[in-house]
Amino acid sequence: MTPSDFEAWSVTEPGGEVTVFLRGELDLPAGGRARQALLSAITRDGGHLTVDVSQLSFIDAAGVRGLMTAQLAAEAAGQPMRVVGAQGIVATVLRLLHFIDAEDSPLPAQPSAGRRVV
């Protein structure tokens, strides 16, 4: 897959909930575009933020960093963020890093003093 095969887009519901969809391989070349899409969704609408990763086939440290950056920004804005739809290697990586639990549910936000280090 080439960097141009990665896509990120968002849909805003009438109630203000924003879903950002990520598709393809979330790696170093795609990390900046994913981070920008996530941060734009946070600052633009202020409602709940859902990140749908069901169409991701791969995620590396750069991709995880983008998700963590978005999570921290969402926390700072008082906007809940959850990651849904993780499958295969993406689910394994996100579970190992305690980003989601075993049932693919987002873990509660951590207090500032107890931030997870990636």
N, C-alpha and C positions, 0 to 999 in steps of 0.2 A: 504494500500500500504506500502511495506517495503522500507527502504532506497535503497536497491538494485534495486527497480523498477524505480528509477529516472535515467534518461539518459541525457547526454549533449554531443553534437558532433558539429563539424563545417565543413563547405564546403567553399572553396575558389574559387571564379570565376576568369577567366583569367585576368580580369581588376583589380584584387586586392581586390574586395569587398568580405568581409567575412560574412557569415551568421552562427550564432550559434543557434542551435535548442535545446530547453529544453523540456523534456517530463516527465510527472508524477507529483509528489508533491514536490514543491520547499520549503522545510522546513529546520529546523535546521540540521538534519542529512545529507541532500543533499546540504546544502549551500556551504560548502567548495569545493565540486566538481564543482558546478555551477560557483562559483567565479573563480576557477582555469581555467576553460574552457574559460570564458569571458576574463580574464586577458591575457591568452595565445594568444587569437585571436587579442588582441590589440597590444601586443608587437611583434608578429610574422610578421604581414603583413602591417600594417600602412594604409590600404585603409579604405573605409567606413565599418562600422560594423553594421549589422542588427541582432537583437536578436528576433528570432521567438518563441513566447510563446503560439502559437495556440494549442499545445499539453499539456500545463500545466493544471492540474485539480485543483491545490491549490497553494497558495503562502502565507507565513507568514512573520513576521518581519525579520527573518533571510534571507529569499529569497529576500525581498525588499532591505535589506542591501547589498546583493551581487550585485544586479542590480545597486544600487547607487554607490558602490565601482567601478564597471566597468565604469559607466558613468563619474565619476570623473577622473579615469585613462585615459579614452578616450579623455576627454577634455584636460587634461594635455599633451597628445601626439598629440593634434591637429587633432584627428580622430573623425569624426562625428559618433554618435551611435544613433540608433533608435530601438524602441521596437514595434513589429507588431504582429497582430493576437490574441490579448488578448480577451478572452471570459469569460462569467459567472463571478464567484467570482474573478478571476484573473483580469479581466477588471475593476470590481468595485473597487478593492483595488488600482490598478494603477491609476485610475481616481481620487479617493479620495486623493491620495498623489501627484496629479498633475504630474504624470510621463507620462501620455498620456492624450490627450484631449477627448472630448465626441465622436469624430469621429474615435477613435483609432489611432490618429496620434500622433507621438512623439512631445512633446513640445520642443521649442528651448532651447538650452543650456543656463543656467543661468550664468551671470557674477559672478566672485568669491565673490564679496561683497554681492550678492543676493542669495546665495546658499539656497536650500531648506533643511530644517532640518527634519530628519526622526527619 
